Amino acid sequence: MSIKVEDYFAPETFKKMKAFADQHETPFVVIDTATIARAYDEIAENFPFAKIYYAVKANPAVEITKLLNEKGSNFDIASIYELDKVLSCGVKPEQISFGNTIKKARDVRYFYEKGIRMYATDSEADLRNIAKAAPGSKIYVRILTEGSGSADWPLSRKFGCQTDMAMDLLVLARELGLVPYGVSFHVGSQQREIGSWDAAIGKVKIIYERLREEDGIHLQMINMGGGFPANYLNRTNTLQAYAEEITRFLKEDFGDDLPEIILEPGRSLIANAGILVSEVVLVSRKSRTAVERWVYTDVGKFSGLIETMDESIKFPIWTEKQGELEDVVIAGPTCDSADIMYENYKYGLPLNLASEDRLYWLSTGAYTTSYSAVEFNGFPPLKSYYL
Ligand SMILES: *Cc1c(COP(=O)(O)O)cnc(C)c1O
């Protein structure tokens, strides 16, 4: 398997990034911010009725926050640290929601003091904390969704609650003086099955109807989370195909007069804008007769490639070396045997690949820098540059 750069980048964009890369020592991620701006426009055009809340965890760089703020984005925040960072970039409290369902009461208070008035929850204990620490705020309840089997990076089980409990919590929210505002879900990141949104929207509809009929609560918002795809080795439908289908699901269940719709893209906004540039440290074989080569690179699971865990995300890897390809195992530079990126899935790399050759990991703008370890084996966190 050899990949074509043109399938991932416009030639001009790649040329610019490669020229920059040639001037810098590996490993690092280089990110083309114009690509992010285009991805934002594409989401906004395909979902004209939705408000976009960028999921900051995908890449918390100041350059990206400022760019998206200028473009009119809102921000989905998970911790007091992310909060301080986006506020320092000029983002206003009205543009922020606290989307993490797992949070300390004193952190809720911190958000409230900074002016944030919209909170996710999925448990009674958290809801009671919010009622005390952030009185009168808008509440949306996250529900569990199925279909995580078709997401390359599932976000199921840990977050969300069953439909019955979601309704109980929204009723309780009203009793506690909060505003029962809406329902959220996340179908799993890099979700390849568009039908997952249909099932989730169907559940939301049931909650909307029952609460209206039985409790006189009129919910106003649906937060559909992220899950939209980036371009990795396994190709997906286009964003346009996702948008057309999801819009149809929404209209089937809610008619033309939709509630407020929120999207929280992370991966789909940022991933395609990045190239992680690494260098081959060694190529070796484990015995005289072993056919399989091991390619050790200067990046690994602990320096930005944690999403290769269980080989979940298969990044396209490109090298300038041409020639006959042969299967390899690809591993990182640290003294940890978990630091193997691909072993079962066979990447073919050229037989003449050698130490100091560069490997270009495409579509690595999201979930790389923010996942990189601080000092494992002394290796510094992954560097990143923003063009
Ligand atoms: C991580 C996360 C997102 C972003 O998901 P992507 O699949 O990267 O778009 C959105 N919302 C919440 C609550 C998240 O935790």
The ligand as an SDF file (V2000), in Angstrom:
LIG
                    3D

 15 15  0  0  0  0  0  0  0  0999 V2000
  -14.4060   14.8630   22.1670 C   0  0  0  0  0  0  0  0  0  0  0  0
  -15.7460   15.4830   22.1440 C   0  0  0  0  0  0  0  0  0  0  0  0
  -16.2020   16.0950   20.9700 C   0  0  0  0  0  0  0  0  0  0  0  0
  -15.4320   16.0790   19.6660 C   0  0  0  0  0  0  0  0  0  0  0  0
  -15.6360   14.9090   18.9730 O   0  0  0  0  0  0  0  0  0  0  0  0
  -14.9800   14.6580   17.5390 P   0  0  0  0  0  0  0  0  0  0  0  0
  -15.3920   13.2800   17.1970 O   0  0  0  0  0  0  0  0  0  0  0  0
  -13.5100   14.8430   17.6680 O   0  0  0  0  0  0  0  0  0  0  0  0
  -15.5640   15.6600   16.6120 O   0  0  0  0  0  0  0  0  0  0  0  0
  -17.4240   16.7100   21.0160 C   0  0  0  0  0  0  0  0  0  0  0  0
  -18.1740   16.7350   22.1490 N   0  0  0  0  0  0  0  0  0  0  0  0
  -17.7670   16.1590   23.2950 C   0  0  0  0  0  0  0  0  0  0  0  0
  -18.6130   16.2530   24.4980 C   0  0  0  0  0  0  0  0  0  0  0  0
  -16.5460   15.5180   23.3190 C   0  0  0  0  0  0  0  0  0  0  0  0
  -16.1380   14.9280   24.4540 O   0  0  0  0  0  0  0  0  0  0  0  0
  1  2  1  0
  2  3  1  0
  2 14  2  0
  3  4  1  0
  3 10  2  0
  4  5  1  0
  5  6  1  0
  6  7  2  0
  6  8  1  0
  6  9  1  0
 10 11  1  0
 11 12  2  0
 12 13  1  0
 12 14  1  0
 14 15  1  0
M  END
$$$$
